[in-house]
Amino acid sequence: MNASVETLPNCLATIRVEVGSDRISPAREKLIRDYMKDARVPGFRPGKMPKAMVEKRFQKQIQEELQSKVLDDALNDAIREKSLRVLQVRDVDDVQFSNEQLSFSATLVMLPEFELPEYKGISVKVPVDIVPDTDVDKVLENLQERGADFIDITEDRGAAMEDFVVVDYVGTLDGKPVHEAFPKVGTVLSHNEGFWLRMTADSFFPGFCTHLEGARAGEVRQFQVEVPEAFPVEGMSGQKLDYTVTLKEIKLRVLPEINDELAAEFAPGKTLVELRELIHADLSQRKLAEIDGVKRDQIMEQLLAKVECELPEDMARSETNRVLSEVVQENQRRGVTQEMLRENEKELVASASQTARNRLKGSFILGRIAESEKLTASRDDLMGRIAAIAKGADMTFEKAIKEVQSRRMLPQIESEIIAAKALDFVVANATVTVEDSH
């Protein structure tokens, strides 16, 4: 067998392979023997059909299988012989085949070539892992607010700051609904009914609630507010919006005491002391998870900065599309309109492209680290990941396995597990400095 390799840009290579009869003939004889053993032909007992008849009757099938078998074996052997780090065989062409000789060319997508940077002892800075009592107090205050009652104010007075009011409103700009001039904001600035509002200086728009001070239930007020400079919709800053507001109800928020009774409401059977302990333990876990995330982000940032390499463009495009899809879905969940997404398309694509390239490069770096440290994915690792996929997709484990097999996801899952182990290894071997909290 002869093989020659030509390296191309963008992590591509072309390999040319030539195979002689010394490989073809033995493979052909084995195929014929297999056909003789397995052929079911009327008039012959299994395994008793003459070789010449088998060759003639199954000539086309034998030649097709022979070409495929010899080509696959030769390509794999050539890749091993040349010590090529291949991600994917993209194309096989220029195939010339006879019983005496096989030659072909294949386009290979290669792993990027780069010098692996030092990955042990990477310096990272993390925040302190102490959870102060004030953080626990804030959680309890949030629970207190969630347990609040709202009662109608019976005394004869108008709305005051810190009251909660229920209003209907209509907002216009130059006599037209606000959203007609600025579609990005939706209808929320144009009209609403039964809208709850806490009376503060900055609620809704700065100064909006000031115009409602002293208003009584059933009263209608008309006023103008100026859109603040920091408002996120382009062109709205400084606009003067006209509002007609009907105040329907004035309510007073009554907070429950922070005591054992409140604790039992949110954690049945627990006292306030025990609830504080539960909250502290939960915040501690979150803090540790946050610190772990900080370590990983800093480590990947440093590794990415130390490696410059080409990336397979097809993979980069595919990953960019995947990241872009994730970004679009997340923005849609947050209520961002299709029009706003289209207006920011260039920025979104550029950001998705950079994220995708960092992901790809990071996966290649972690793959090399795993290779250096001989990290592998065990069967238990694979089954555990498939079980997690099954749980996330609300399907049975057996169905998840079939899904993984049918979509040929196993190599990707294995690669992700190994990359995760590599990052765990680097994190465990990092040099950690705790930032001064003062």
C-alpha positions as a printed Julia matrix, in Angstrom:
438×3 Matrix{Float64}:
   0.0     0.0     0.0
   1.21    3.5    -0.88
  -0.19    6.66    0.72
   0.63   10.34    0.3
  -0.82   13.32    2.17
  -1.26   16.95    1.15
  -2.09   19.43    3.91
  -4.67   22.1     3.06
  -5.9    25.26    4.85
  -8.8    25.22    7.32
  -7.79   21.92    8.93
  -8.23   19.93    5.74
  -5.95   17.36    4.11
  -6.08   15.15    1.05
  -4.79   11.6     1.22
  -4.08    9.54   -1.91
  -4.0     5.78   -1.4
  -2.99    2.97   -3.75
  -3.56   -0.7    -2.92
  -2.24   -3.72   -4.82
  -3.45   -7.27   -5.35
  -1.66   -8.44   -2.19
  -4.52   -6.86   -0.22
  -7.33   -7.25   -2.73
  -6.96  -10.97   -3.49
  -7.14  -12.26    0.13
 -10.14  -10.0     0.8
 -11.84  -11.27   -2.36
 -11.24  -14.92   -1.45
 -12.71  -14.38    2.02
 -15.82  -12.74    0.6
 -16.33  -15.61   -1.86
 -15.98  -18.14    0.98
 -18.56  -16.21    3.0
 -20.96  -16.24    0.06
 -20.39  -19.96   -0.5
 -21.2   -20.61    3.16
 -24.25  -18.36    3.4
 -25.78  -18.5    -0.1
 -29.27  -19.99   -0.31
 -29.83  -21.09   -3.92
 -32.49  -23.6    -5.08
 -30.92  -26.94   -6.04
 -27.93  -26.61   -3.71
 -27.54  -27.39   -0.06
 -26.07  -24.52    2.03
 -22.32  -24.37    1.56
 -22.3   -26.79   -1.4
 -22.62  -24.37   -4.3
 -19.45  -24.48   -6.5
 -17.1   -21.54   -6.2
 -17.27  -20.66   -9.9
 -21.06  -20.49   -9.76
 -20.95  -18.32   -6.65
 -18.52  -15.92   -8.34
 -20.71  -15.69  -11.42
 -24.09  -15.48   -9.67
 -23.04  -12.9    -7.07
 -20.4   -11.11   -9.12
 -21.88   -7.6    -8.75
 -22.51   -7.9    -5.0
 -19.05   -9.37   -4.39
 -17.33   -6.57   -6.34
 -19.27   -3.85   -4.53
 -18.6    -5.29   -1.08
 -14.96   -5.97   -1.98
 -14.38   -2.38   -3.08
 -16.05   -1.0     0.03
 -14.18   -3.35    2.37
 -10.73   -2.85    0.84
 -11.22    0.92    0.57
 -12.31    1.3     4.22
  -9.49   -0.89    5.51
  -6.9     0.83    3.35
  -8.04    4.3     4.39
  -7.96    3.41    8.09
  -4.53    1.8     7.75
  -3.19    4.79    5.8
  -4.45    7.2     8.48
  -2.72    5.13   11.17
   0.46    4.78    9.11
   0.7     8.55    8.62
  -0.26    9.25   12.26
  -3.02   11.58   11.15
  -5.38   13.13   13.72
  -8.63   12.89   11.79
 -11.95   14.3    12.89
 -13.96   13.25    9.88
 -13.65   11.73    6.43
 -15.58   14.19    4.31
 -15.28   12.95    0.72
 -13.91    9.91   -1.11
 -13.48   10.36   -4.85
 -11.41    9.44   -7.91
 -11.9     5.74   -7.09
 -10.22    3.34   -9.54
 -10.85   -0.33   -8.78
 -10.05   -3.71  -10.28
  -9.11   -7.12   -8.92
  -5.48   -6.08   -9.24
  -5.47   -2.52   -7.93
  -7.45    0.08   -5.98
  -6.66    3.78   -5.85
  -8.65    6.66   -4.42
  -8.43   10.1    -2.82
 -10.1    11.21    0.4
 -10.62   14.65    1.91
 -10.02   14.6     5.65
 -11.1    17.08    8.3
  -8.17   17.23   10.7
  -7.83   18.11   14.35
  -6.21   21.55   14.62
  -2.47   21.53   15.18
  -1.23   23.59   18.14
   1.23   23.43   20.98
  -0.55   22.42   24.17
   0.06   25.15   26.79
   0.88   24.43   30.42
  -2.4    23.51   32.04
  -1.34   22.53   35.55
  -1.14   25.25   38.19
  -3.16   27.87   36.3
  -3.7    30.86   38.6
  -7.28   31.85   39.33
  -8.86   34.34   41.73
 -12.15   33.52   43.42
 -14.45   35.34   45.85
 -14.67   34.28   49.48
 -17.06   31.42   50.17
 -18.48   32.94   53.37
 -22.25   33.58   53.41
 -22.92   36.58   55.72
 -26.0    36.7    57.94
 -27.21   39.71   55.96
 -27.69   37.46   52.91
 -29.87   35.14   54.97
 -31.8    38.19   56.21
 -32.46   39.27   52.61
 -33.93   35.86   51.76
 -36.17   36.02   54.81
 -37.27   39.51   53.81
 -38.18   38.2    50.36
 -40.22   35.42   51.97
 -41.85   38.04   54.17
 -42.84   40.04   51.08
 -44.19   36.91   49.4
 -46.37   36.31   52.45
 -47.72   39.87   52.52
 -51.41   40.7    52.54
 -52.87   43.62   50.6
 -55.82   45.35   52.2
 -58.02   48.11   50.86
 -57.42   51.43   52.51
 -60.66   52.42   54.2
 -59.6    55.77   55.53
 -60.62   58.82   53.55
 -57.35   59.75   51.85
 -55.65   59.8    48.52
 -52.77   57.64   47.27
 -49.41   58.15   48.95
 -45.89   56.98   48.24
 -45.27   53.33   49.2
 -48.96   52.51   48.7
 -49.9    49.9    46.12
 -52.43   51.12   43.59
 -54.47   49.4    40.89
 -54.83   51.53   37.75
 -56.04   51.58   34.17
 -53.98   53.76   31.83
 -53.65   54.9    28.24
 -50.35   56.28   26.9
 -49.97   58.32   23.71
 -47.32   60.21   21.77
 -48.57   63.04   19.59
 -52.09   61.65   19.96
 -51.23   58.1    18.86
 -50.58   54.97   20.98
 -46.93   54.82   22.04
 -46.3    51.44   20.42
 -47.29   52.76   16.99
 -44.32   55.13   17.08
 -42.01   52.65   18.83
 -43.12   49.05   18.03
 -40.2    47.58   20.0
 -41.82   48.44   23.34
 -44.97   46.48   22.59
 -48.33   47.64   23.95
 -47.28   47.84   27.61
 -46.61   51.59   27.39
 -49.79   52.23   25.41
 -52.51   50.75   27.59
 -53.27   48.4    30.47
 -56.13   47.56   32.81
 -55.97   46.41   36.42
 -52.25   47.19   36.55
 -50.64   46.94   40.01
 -48.12   49.63   40.78
 -46.06   50.37   43.84
 -45.94   54.11   44.43
 -42.24   55.01   44.32
 -40.29   57.81   42.66
 -39.04   55.58   39.82
 -41.92   53.14   39.29
 -43.01   52.79   35.64
 -41.27   56.04   34.62
 -39.45   58.49   36.91
 -42.07   60.94   38.17
 -45.05   58.86   36.99
 -46.28   58.12   40.53
 -45.69   61.68   41.67
 -48.62   62.69   39.45
 -50.83   60.17   41.26
 -50.14   61.41   44.78
 -53.36   62.41   46.5
 -55.59   60.76   43.87
 -58.61   58.93   45.27
 -60.28   55.74   44.05
 -62.2    56.46   40.86
 -60.28   59.64   40.07
 -58.85   60.21   36.58
 -55.61   62.13   36.1
 -53.91   63.32   32.95
 -50.24   64.23   32.86
 -47.06   64.08   30.86
 -43.81   62.21   31.62
 -40.44   62.41   29.93
 -38.7    59.2    28.9
 -35.38   58.98   30.78
 -32.06   59.2    28.98
 -31.07   55.61   29.85
 -34.24   54.07   28.33
 -33.07   51.08   26.22
 -35.22   51.69   23.1
 -33.46   53.8    20.48
 -35.07   57.16   19.85
 -37.34   57.2    22.91
 -35.0    59.07   25.24
 -36.38   62.56   25.91
 -39.79   61.86   24.35
 -42.76   63.33   26.24
 -45.55   60.79   26.66
 -49.13   61.73   27.6
 -50.96   59.48   30.06
 -54.56   59.24   31.17
 -54.69   57.19   34.37
 -57.76   55.97   36.24
 -56.97   55.07   39.84
 -59.26   52.14   40.75
 -57.99   50.94   44.14
 -55.54   51.94   46.84
 -54.04   49.1    48.84
 -51.79   48.84   51.84
 -49.25   46.07   52.04
 -49.18   44.34   55.42
 -46.05   42.29   56.04
 -46.17   39.27   58.37
 -43.71   39.02   61.22
 -40.53   37.04   60.63
 -41.13   34.31   63.18
 -41.75   30.58   63.57
 -45.18   30.92   61.98
 -43.74   32.43   58.8
 -41.01   29.77   58.78
 -43.6    26.98   58.99
 -45.49   28.48   56.05
 -42.51   28.13   53.71
 -40.81   25.13   55.37
 -43.5    23.03   57.08
 -42.39   21.7    60.44
 -39.4    24.04   60.7
 -38.76   26.8    63.2
 -37.26   30.16   62.25
 -33.85   29.03   63.52
 -34.05   25.86   61.42
 -35.23   27.82   58.38
 -32.25   30.17   58.72
 -29.96   27.1    58.78
 -31.62   25.71   55.62
 -31.28   29.06   53.86
 -27.64   29.36   54.9
 -26.88   25.84   53.6
 -28.61   26.59   50.29
 -26.77   29.91   49.86
 -23.48   28.17   50.71
 -24.06   25.58   47.98
 -24.88   28.31   45.5
 -21.77   30.24   46.52
 -19.58   27.17   45.99
 -21.19   26.56   42.61
 -20.56   30.22   41.72
 -16.92   29.91   42.76
 -16.53   26.74   40.72
 -17.99   28.55   37.72
 -15.57   31.44   38.22
 -12.64   28.99   38.27
 -13.78   27.29   35.07
 -14.43   30.55   33.24
 -11.0    31.96   34.16
  -9.24   28.71   33.24
 -10.91   28.48   29.83
 -10.25   32.17   29.18
  -6.54   31.65   29.86
  -6.29   28.45   27.82
  -8.07   30.04   24.86
  -5.75   33.07   25.02
  -2.67   30.81   24.89
  -3.72   28.84   21.81
  -3.89   30.12   18.24
  -5.0    27.63   15.62
  -7.12   27.16   12.54
 -10.56   25.65   12.97
 -12.53   23.41   10.6
 -14.78   25.93    8.87
 -17.69   23.52    8.37
 -17.72   22.74   12.08
 -17.4    26.44   12.93
 -20.4    27.3    10.73
 -22.46   24.47   12.19
 -21.62   25.47   15.75
 -22.37   29.13   14.95
 -25.84   28.16   13.71
 -26.42   26.15   16.88
 -25.33   29.03   19.14
 -27.44   31.49   17.13
 -30.48   29.25   17.53
 -29.92   29.16   21.3
 -29.6    32.96   21.45
 -32.75   33.52   19.41
 -34.78   31.1    21.53
 -33.57   32.72   24.75
 -34.44   36.2    23.47
 -37.88   35.04   22.36
 -38.5    33.62   25.84
 -37.63   37.07   27.22
 -40.2    38.67   24.93
 -37.84   40.14   22.3
 -39.75   40.59   19.03
 -38.74   39.18   15.65
 -38.32   42.72   14.36
 -35.8    43.56   17.1
 -33.9    40.35   16.36
 -33.74   41.19   12.66
 -32.51   44.71   13.39
 -29.66   43.29   15.48
 -28.94   40.35   13.18
 -25.36   41.33   12.33
 -24.39   41.79   15.97
 -26.1    38.52   16.96
 -24.34   36.56   14.2
 -20.95   38.08   15.05
 -21.39   37.27   18.73
 -22.6    33.74   17.97
 -19.64   33.17   15.67
 -17.13   34.2    18.35
 -18.86   32.06   20.98
 -18.92   29.09   18.61
 -15.24   29.41   17.74
 -14.31   29.64   21.42
 -16.39   26.54   22.16
 -14.75   24.6    19.36
 -11.23   25.69   20.23
 -11.9    24.96   23.9
 -13.13   21.46   23.09
  -9.98   20.75   21.05
  -7.74   22.02   23.87
  -9.55   19.92   26.46
  -9.39   16.93   24.13
  -5.6    17.25   23.94
  -5.38   17.57   27.73
  -7.51   14.44   28.11
  -5.23   12.65   25.67
  -2.15   13.77   27.6
  -3.63   12.63   30.91
  -5.14    9.44   29.41
  -8.66   10.4    30.45
 -11.44    8.26   28.97
 -15.21    7.84   29.16
 -16.24    4.59   30.86
 -19.41    2.67   30.09
 -20.88    3.91   33.38
 -20.09    7.49   32.29
 -21.93    6.98   29.01
 -24.92    5.28   30.61
 -25.11    8.03   33.23
 -25.15   10.73   30.57
 -27.84    8.9    28.58
 -29.9     8.55   31.76
 -29.62   12.32   32.24
 -30.74   12.88   28.64
 -33.72   10.56   29.25
 -34.71   12.44   32.4
 -34.37   15.84   30.73
 -36.47   14.74   27.76
 -39.01   12.89   29.97
 -38.5     9.58   28.16
 -37.56    6.06   29.23
 -33.93    5.04   29.42
 -34.48    2.43   26.7
 -36.01    5.01   24.36
 -33.13    7.4    25.04
 -30.59    4.72   24.08
 -32.43    4.09   20.8
 -32.55    7.84   20.15
 -28.81    8.19   20.79
 -28.04    5.24   18.51
 -30.35    6.33   15.69
 -28.92    9.86   15.7
 -25.34    8.57   16.07
 -24.81   10.77   19.12
 -22.52    8.4    21.03
 -19.19    9.84   19.75
 -20.36   13.36   20.61
 -21.5    12.3    24.09
 -18.21   10.49   24.68
 -16.27   13.56   23.55
 -18.29   15.82   25.9
 -17.67   13.5    28.86
 -13.94   13.4    28.2
 -13.78   17.2    27.8
 -15.62   17.63   31.1
 -13.15   15.29   32.82
 -10.25   17.26   31.36
 -11.66   20.54   32.67
 -12.26   18.92   36.08
  -8.62   17.85   36.08
  -7.37   21.35   35.26
  -9.64   22.91   37.9
  -8.4    20.43   40.53
  -4.81   21.36   39.68
  -5.3    25.13   39.55
  -3.57   27.56   41.9
  -6.42   29.34   43.68
  -6.2    32.76   45.35
  -9.12   34.05   47.41
  -9.9    37.7    46.76
  -9.84   40.1    49.68
 -13.47   40.88   50.53
 -12.62   44.3    51.93
